[in-house]
Amino acid sequence: MFPKPLSANTASRGIARYRDRIKDKLSDPSLRFQDTRGTAATRLLRASLGLNQIANHMGWSFRYAAAVIEYYAAVSPAGSAEVLNLLKREKQRREDKMDLSRFDAAPLLAFTATKEIDYGTET
């Protein structure tokens, strides 16, 4: 009554057959199925999502998301300048949020000093 669940091999063969059928319609036949993730991440950035949101949604680190988007911006020349500018803005926004120049470490150092144990002496 219910169809059998797809195995990884069956799904992969189905996608390969579909790609082969439409290969002549693709703008770049060398693109692979996994390239859709980079395309999606790039489109999310263009849709005004933040790099942190994209990384979280895709299950990537911030750094990896930035690298993937930068790679796909270079591969796809249409709109790459816009994407690279958006990416630069997002990286700058993250750096601005992590500005530690105003961080006062004195309370942390004082707390740490009270918790230090000298393991070299017996009590």
N, C-alpha and C positions, 0 to 999 in steps of 0.2 A: 504494500500500500504506500509506504513512504519510500522515497529514493534513498539509496545508500549514501552515507556521508562521503565526501570527496577525500581521497588520500592525497598526500603531498605530490606523489608522482602523477596521479590523474589530473590534478589541478594544473600542474606544471605543463603537462602535455597539451591540455586544452588551451592554455594561454599561448603556448608556442604555435599551435595550429592556427589560432585566431590571428596571431601576429604575422604568420606566413601568408595568410589570406589577404591581409591588408597592407603588406609590405610596400607595394607600389604606391599606396596613398600616403605613406608616412613622409614627413619632411626630411627626416634623418633615419634611414633604416637601421643604423647601428645602435639606436637607443634600445635599452633593455627595460623590462618591466619594473625593475627596482628604481629606474630613473624617475618614475612617477612620484616617488617620495620627495626628491629634490625639487621637482616641478611644483608639487603641492606646497612645500615649505616656502618657495619663492613667491607663489601666489598669495599665501597667507601674509607674508611680509608686505606685499603690495596692497593687501586689503587692510593694512594698518594694524595688524597684530604685532605685539612686541616680540622681540627675540626670545625672551624668557617664556612667553606663552607658547610660541612655536616649539621650542625645545621641550617643554613639558608635554605638549600635545603629542609630539612625535616620539617621546620617550628617549630623547637625546640630551646630552649635556649642552650648555650654552655654547661652549667652544665648538663642539661638533656641528651644531645647527648653523653657526656662523660660517664654518668651513664649507658645509654642503651648499648653502645659499650662494656663497662666493663662487664656488665651482660652477654651479648651474647658471649663474649670471654671466660667467665667462663663456660657457658653452653656447648659450642662447644670446646672440647679439641684439635681438630686438628687445629694447627696454633695459639692457644691462646697465647702462649708466644710471638710470633711475633706481634700479635694485641696489647697485653698489652704494649710491648715496643714502638710501634708506638703511642699508646695513651699517654704514659708517655712523649714521645718526644713532642707531640702536646701541652700537658698541660704546659710543660716547656717553649715551644716557646711563649705561651700566657703570662706566668708569666714574661718572659724576656721583652716582649713588654710593659708590664704594670709596669715596674720598675719606681717607683716614687721617688727613692732616689735622682735623679738629678732635681726633680721638685722644682722650686723656687716659693714659695707661697707669697713672699713679695708683688708683684704687685697686686695680688688678695686681700690680706689683706688690702692693702692701699686703693684700690677701694671700698671695703666693708665698711671700716671705714668712708669714705666720704659720703656714702649713708645711714648710720645708722640714725635713727630718735629716739629721746627720747620722747616716748609717755606719759611719766609721767609729763612733764612740759607743761605749756601753753605758747604760743607765742603771 
